[in-house]
Amino acid sequence: MYNELYSYSIRKDTWTKVDIPGPPPRRCAHQAVVVPQGGGQLWVFGGEFASPDGEQFYHYKDLWVLHLATKTWEQIRSAGGPSGRSGHRMVAWKRQLILFGGFHESARDYIYYSDVYTFSLDTFQWSKLSPSGPGPTPRSGCLMAVTPQGSIAIYGGYSKQRVKKDVDKGTQHSDMFLLKPEEGGEGKWTWTRINPSGVKPTARSGFSVAVAPNHQILVFGGVCDEEEEESLEGSFFSDLYIYDAAKSRWFAAQLKGPKSEKKKRRRGKADDPEGATEQETGGSSAPEPLEVIKEVVSEDGTVVTIKQVLTPSGLGVQPPPKADDSASEASSTGQEPCPRSNAMLAVKHGLLYVYGGMFEAGDRQVTLSDLYCLDLHKMEEWKTLVEMDPKSQEWLEESDSEEDSSSDEESADGEDTEDQEEDSAEEGADPQHPEVARGEQYEEYLSRTEQHWLKLARSHVGPEAKEKKVLKVAQAMAKSCFDDAVQDSAQARH
């Protein structure tokens, strides 16, 4: 857990750690909102803390403000606020902060919330709202954003409930609501359920939200937990959706690709200025959603599954490249963020920035620290600002919590890094994987080298694994090798 503060300079393309005395205690799953008052303020509420040994776990209900002008932290103590929680959502609305939902968990039980609180930036007082109308059921990890019309949109999220002793059932919500202030009624609000048109995101939670300069709401990534009896597997996403509140319509964002590619594909056609964000749907011949499964095998044989469901108009789905298109296709592969949940999203100067996040496999979590940006006006392609260094990914296991002290953990982390480097050095001494022939397509490469990858996959997943699992891992390894070779080839040409 961290309580560090970092700033990213767009001009210098560098991260800087900002040390300010007296910060809030370390935490995660909190909410932070920036407002212009007082020369700029960053307001932080709630979240949770867990000690490395698992002995301590609790939720916060404290409220803090970082005064950006003076670079000072201040805790604001005001009665009547929300109870301790994580996974809630908070937005700035006029001269107030508005907070919705979240959850609280203890050793014996848990509870999800659907309550709404406001905090006045003038009086520094909390108030609990009692909106009329049918509102959302309790949930966490949802979308909460202010629309250009002054309403607050709530979409999706996650909750779970106990169906019988020691058995919980999770729900991925996909409903949508507007919280509207009543005209002339000071402090009175109304819930309204809405059903927008268009292509809405598939069921998920933990997605990231930002607002574009044209006031459209952007939704990136997230996770959908699939529960089977006693197992839980998450499908992670890297797609981008847009909600146009003025039209009450969802769109799956579609990137145009690099300029050279765009000209090639649109020869003789006029550019459609709305094509970047609005994808008309319909027609019986529309292709089915595409499910992309990527499996990464770690050093100890654990298989990390990254599954992505893409709509026909989603990011990265384009017609199979023709022979003369292969170079431009290859040059843009691997630039987009990989599937993830709980990334950070921000819009500045018309650019959408995506930082970090995580994905998981079983009890393992992979944390990310990469940084990307996308020009929302051009909508051509993602640009990588900071690449993810595989050696800096942190695999957090249950066994980590058995460490006696933080110093032991730090020393263990150092040993892990050295082990990884030694492993990679040993790996380099292994026989090389089959090379990709010039101009060879992935299907041709896989057909030619499949036996090599099947043998390698069996050695990783073990003899007990089902053939279907072995095949999936083999294909994922082949695809990873093919993509790396194509990318290296493209970089060599440039």
N, C-alpha and C positions, 0 to 999 in steps of 0.2 A: 504493500500500500504506500502511496506517495502523498505528499502535500507540497510538491514542487510546482513552481510557476515558470513557464517558458513563453517567450515571444518569438515569433518568426518574422524576420525582415524580408519583405517581398523584394525590395530593391537589391539587398545584398545576398539574398538567397541563403540565409543562415539562421539557425536556431540559437537563442541566447537564454541561459538560465537567469531568471531575475530573482535575486535574493532580497526579500523584504521581511523585516523582523515581525514576529508575532502572527504567523499565518494560521488558518484553521487547522485543526488536527488532520492527520492523513486519513484518506477516505476514497471510496469509489461510488459509482451509481448515484451521484448527486446531480444537481442542476445548477447551471451558471447562466446568467443573463446580463448583457451589457446595456446600459441606458446612458443618455447624454447628460443627465443632470450632474451638476457640480463639477463640470470639466471632464465628465466621463467616469462611470462607476461600473464595477463588476459585482453583481449580487450572487451569492452562493447559498443554497439551502439544502440541508439534509444529506442523505447518503448513508453508507455503511462502513464499518471497520471490522476486519477479521485479522487476528494475530497469526503469525506463521505457524505456531504450534496448534492452532485451532481451539485453544482454550478460551479465547475471548472473541465474542461476536456481538455487535450491537448496532442499532440504527441511530443516526443523529436527527435532532430536530432544531439545530441551531441555525441562525441566519448571520451571514457575514457580508461585509462590503469592502471591496478593494477600491480605494480612491485613486484613480489613475493619474490625476494631476499631481498629487503629493506622494504617490507610491506608498500608501499606508493602509494596513488592514485594520478593520474595526468590527467587533462583534456587536450586533444590534439585539438588545434584549427587549422583547415585546411579548406580552401575554396574549393568550387566545389564538396562537398559531397552530399549524398542523402538527399532528403527532409525529414521532420519529418514523422515518420511512426511506425506502430506496425505490428507484425505478419510476418515480413521479415525473411529471413534466411541468415546466414553468416558462411563462412568456411575459414580455413587457407589453402592457396595453395602456396607452395614454400615460398617465402618471401613477400607474399601479403595476405591481407584479401579480400575476394570476397563476395559481398552482392547482393542478388536477391529479388525482389518482396516486398510484404507487402501491407498495406492499410493505408489510412488516412481518418478520419471521422470528420465531423463538425456538428453543429446543423442543418444545411440545407442540406448537401450533403455528399457523400463519394466517394472515388476513390481507385481502386486497381492497383497495379503496376506490371510491368514485366521487369523493367529496371535492368541493371547490373552495379555495380560499383566495382572498385578495389582500395585498399588502400595499398601503398607501406610501408613496415616496415623499409625500408632503408631511403627513402626521406620524409616520413610522408605526402605524397601527395595523394589526391583523383583523380581518373580518371573515366570518364563514358565510358563504352564499347559500341560499336555498332556492335555486332556480325552479321555475314551474315547467311543466311538460315532461315527457318521457326522455330521460337522459341515458348515457352509456352505463352498462353494467360495470362493476369494479374491474380494474385492469392496471397493468403497468406497461412500460415500454411502448407507448402509443405515439402517434403524431399529435402534436399540439402546435398550432400556428395561427397567427392573426391574419385575417383576410383583408383585402383592400376596402371591403365594405364595413370593417370594424367589428365583425363577428370573430369568434374563435372556433377553429375547426379541430375536431378530434377524430382520428381514424385509427382503426386496428388496435394492436396491442396484444397482451398475453395475460391470462389468469389461470389459476388451477383451483380445483375444489376436491374435497375428500368424498369419494363415492362409497367406500367402505373402510373398515379398519386397516390402516397402513397402506391404503391404495388411493393415490391421487390421480385425477384426470386433468390434463392441461387443455386449454382452449386458445387457439389462435383466432383473434377477432378480426373481422373484415367489414364491420359496419362503420357508419360515419355519421357524425352529429355536428350541429352548429350551436354554439352558445352565444345568444344575442342579447345585448342590453335593451331593455324595454324603453320605448320613447317616453320621456317625461318622468319615468319612474327611477328615482335616484337609488342606485344600488340594486335594482330589480333586474333579473336576468331570466331568459327562457331557453330551454333545450328544444331543439327541433331535429328530428332524424331526417337525413337526406339520402338520396340514392343517385349519385352523379352518373352521367353517361360516360361512354368511352371505355378505354382499357385500363382498369384499375390494377394495382399491384396484387400479386397472389398473396394468400394469407401468410403473415409474418409478423415478427416483433423485433425489437432491437435495431430497427432501421434508423438512418440518420436523416435529419430534416434541416433545410435551409430555405430562405426566401430569395428569389431572383430579383434583379433590378426592376423587372416588369410586374412584380408582386405575385408571380406564379410560385407555387410551393413545390420544392424539389424533395424527392424521397429517394435515398440511395441505400442499396444493400439490405441487410437484415438476415434473420434466421427463422426457419420454420421447424419446430421440433416435431419429429414423427415418433409417436410412442407405440411400441409393440410389446405387449405383455410386460416384462420386467426391464426391457431395454429402451433407451432413449437416444435417437440419432438426429442431429441437426442438419438441415439442408441450408447452406449459406448462399447468399445472393450478391451479385455485383452489378445489378441492373439499375437504371435510373428512370424514375417516373416523375411526371409533372402533373400537378393539379391546378387547373385554371379556375379559380373561385368565381370569376366574373361569368364564365360560361357553365359553371358547375360540371366540369368535365375532366376526366383523367386522360393522360397521354403517356404512352411508352416512348421515351426519348430515343431518337435515332441519330447516330452520328453520320456525317456526310463522308468522312474519310479525308485523307490528305488532299490538297488542292489538285495535284496532278491526276490523282485517281478520280476526283470529282469531275474534272473536265473530260476525262476519257469516257466516263459513264454517262455524262449528260450532254454529249456532243449533239448540237442541234436543238437542245431544249433550254427553255428559259429557267433560271433559278427560281425556286419557290421560296419566298422569304419565310413562310410559315412552316415549311417542311422540316425545319430543325426541331420543332417542338410538337407539331400536330400531325399525327399519323391517322389518316382515315382508315377505318376498318370496315369489314363486311365482304360479301361475296362468298359463294360456296366453295371456290377454289382456294381459299386462304389456307396457308400451310398450318399444320398443327404446331403447338409450342414445342420447343426443342429442349431436351434435358441433357445437359453436359455434365459428365461425372469425371472428376480428376482425382486420382489417388496418389498421394505422396508417401513413400516408404522411408521411415526414419532409420537411423543406424541400428536400432535394436529390433527392427522388423515390424514395429507398430505401423499400421496403415492408417493414414489420415485421409478421410474421404471429404472432398469438396464437391458438392453437388449444386448445379446452377440450372434453374428453369428459366428459359428465355422465351418471351413471346416473339412472334414472327417479326415484330417491329422493334424488338429489344436491341440493346447494345451488342455489338459484336456478331450479329447474325446477318450475313450477307450471302448472295448467291455464290456457288462454288466458283473459284477464280478460274478464268480462262488462262491459257498458256502465257499470253502476253501480259496478263494482270499479275502474275505470280510475284514479280519483284516488288510492286507497290503494296501488294497484300502482305508480303513478308516484312517489309520495312515498318509496318504499323502493328505487328503482332507483339504481344507481351507488354504493351505500353499501358493497358488499362489496369485498374486496381483488381486484385484477385477477390473472389467472394469473401465477405466478412460481415460481422455485426458490430454494433457499438463503435463505429468510426466517428471521427469528428468532422463536421461539415461547416464551411464558412464561405460567404460570397464577398469578394472585395474587388472593386474596379472591373466588375463584369466577369470575373473569373470565379469558378467554383473550385474550392480546395477540399481535398479529402485526405485526412491524416489517420493512420493507424487503424485500430480496431482489433478484433480477434476472431479466430475460428477454433473449433474444438473437435476432438475425436475421443469418445469415451470420457475418461477422467482427465484427459490431457487438454491443455489450452495453449494455443500458439498466439502470442501477442505480436502485433505488427507495429513498425515505426516508420513506414514509408509515407511519402507525400506526393500527391498528384494534383494537377489542376486541369480544368476544362474551360475553354473560352465559350461562354454561354451565348455570345452573339454569333460566332462562326459555327459552333457545334460541329467541329471537324474531327478532332481526336484528342484523347487524353495525353497530357505531357507529364513525364516522370521528373519530379524535382529532387526527391531523395529516394534512392533505391533501397529495398529491403536487403540487409545483409543476413543471409541464412544463419550465420554463426551467432548473431545477436538475438535470434528468436529464443524466447524463453519457454521451455516445456515445464509446466507447473503440474507436478503429480501429487497424489495424496501422500506418497512417501516423503515428500519434501517437508510436510508438516511435522514429521517425527524428529526433525533436527532439533538438537538441544538448545541452540542459541543462534542468533542472527549471524554471529561471527563464523559459526560452523557452516552456515548456509553460504556465506560469501566465499569461504575457502572452498566449499564443494562446488560452487559455481565456477570458480577459477579452474578447478581440476576438470570440470566438464568441458570447458572451452579447450583446454589442452588436449583432452581425450578426443574431442571432435576434430581438432587439427591433425592429430596423429592418425585418426581414422581416415580423414580425407587424403592424407599423404599415402596411407596404405592403399586406399581405394584407387589412387592414381596409378599404382603399380599393377592393378588388375588388367586382364585383357581388355582391349578397347571394344566399345559397342560398335555394331555395324554402322558404317558411314552412310550418309545420305548422298545418293547420286545426284549430279547436277540436273535440275529440272524435275526431279522425282516428286510426285505427290505423296501425301501421307498414306493414302490407301495402298499405293504401290509399295511404299517402304514397309508398311506393316505386313503385307502379304509375303514379301520377300524375307523378312527377318522374324516372323512370328515365333518360330521355334526357340530362337535365342531368348526372347523376352519371356516366353512361358517357362523355360527352365530357370531363368533368373527370378521370376515371380514365385515359383514353387519354393525356392530356397529362402525367400523372405517370409511367406505366409505360413509355411510348414506343410507337412504331408496331410494333416487332418483337414485342411481347407477344402471347401467345395470347388468343383471345377469352374463354376460360374465366377466365383470370387477370384480364382487364379487368373482367369481370362481378363477380368476387369483390371486387375493390378498390372498384368502384362501389357495391356493396351495403353494404360495410363503412363507406364514407364516408357513405352515406345513413343507415345505422343510427346512426352516431356523431352526426350532425346531429340526427336525430329524438330520440335519447335526451337530448341537451343541451337541446333545446327543451322536452321534456316535464319535465325536471328544473327548468329555469328557471321554467316555468309553475307547477310545484308549490311552488317556493320563494316565488314571488310571492304565491300564495294564502295561504301561512303568514305 
